[in-house]
Amino acid sequence: VLTANILSLIEDAALKSYWRKPKLRSFLRRVGVPDRLLSAVPDSASKRELLSELIPRLETSESGHLVLKRMARELASQTTFPDLV
């Protein structure tokens, strides 16, 4: 179940794990966020704006839930944070 708290933690972890927007966008593509959703958010948007747009859209479908769960697993399994070095 994707509670409001879990969704908030996913957003916060993604913001802190990926310091640069291109790296964050790349991560989002790799975990399965559809290109149509990514391209709907302008490149000029901040990382927080990007995630604030994407997460609610992903919440609306079963396939989006799977992507959010994949994001959570990938973020939780990180052992290094190269963007933060």
N, C-alpha and C positions, 0 to 999 in steps of 0.2 A: 504494500500500500504506500502510495506516495503522499505523505502528509505535507501540510504546509511547512512544517519544520524541516523535513527532509529536503524539500525543494529549495528552501532557504539555504540549507547547508551545501547543496550542490552548487548553487549560484556563488556562494561565498568561497567555496573551495576552488572553483574554476577561476574566479577573479584573482585569488591569491597565488594559484599555481602557475598561471600563464600571465606574465607581466606585460607581454607585448600582444597587441591585437592580432597581428598575422598568425602568431603561434596559437592563440586561442581559436581563431577561425579554422586553422588547420586541425586542431584537436576536435573541434565540433564536427567537421567533415568526416574525420576518421571514425568517430563513434556513431555516425549514421544520420546526423542532422541533414535533411534534404537540402540540396542546393537552392531550391526555390524559396525555402525559408531564410537561408543565409543571405541570398541576394536581395530579399525584401527589406533588409536592414542596411542602410547606407554605410559605406566604409568610414564616413566621418563620425558615425555614432561611437560613443565611448564603449568600453568593454561592458560596463554595467547596463548601459542602454541596450546593447546587443543581447545580453542574457535576459534582460527584463522583457524584451520583445519575444525571444525564442521560447522561453520556458512555458509561458501561458499557452502559446500555440501548440507546443508539444503535448501539453496536458490534455488536449481535446481529443486525442485518438489513442487507440491501443498501441499502434506502431510508435507513436510519440512516447508513450509510457515506457516501451522497451528501450528507446533511445535514452531517455532520462535514467533508467536503471543502469544502462551500459555506462553512461557518464559517471554515475555514482560509483560503480565498481572500479572504473579506471582511475578516478580521482583518489579513491580509498587505497588503491594498490600502489600508488606512487611511493617510491623510496628515495628518489632524487628530484631536485627542483632546479634544473639548469638555468631557467630564466631568472632565478633569484640569486644566483651565484655572482 
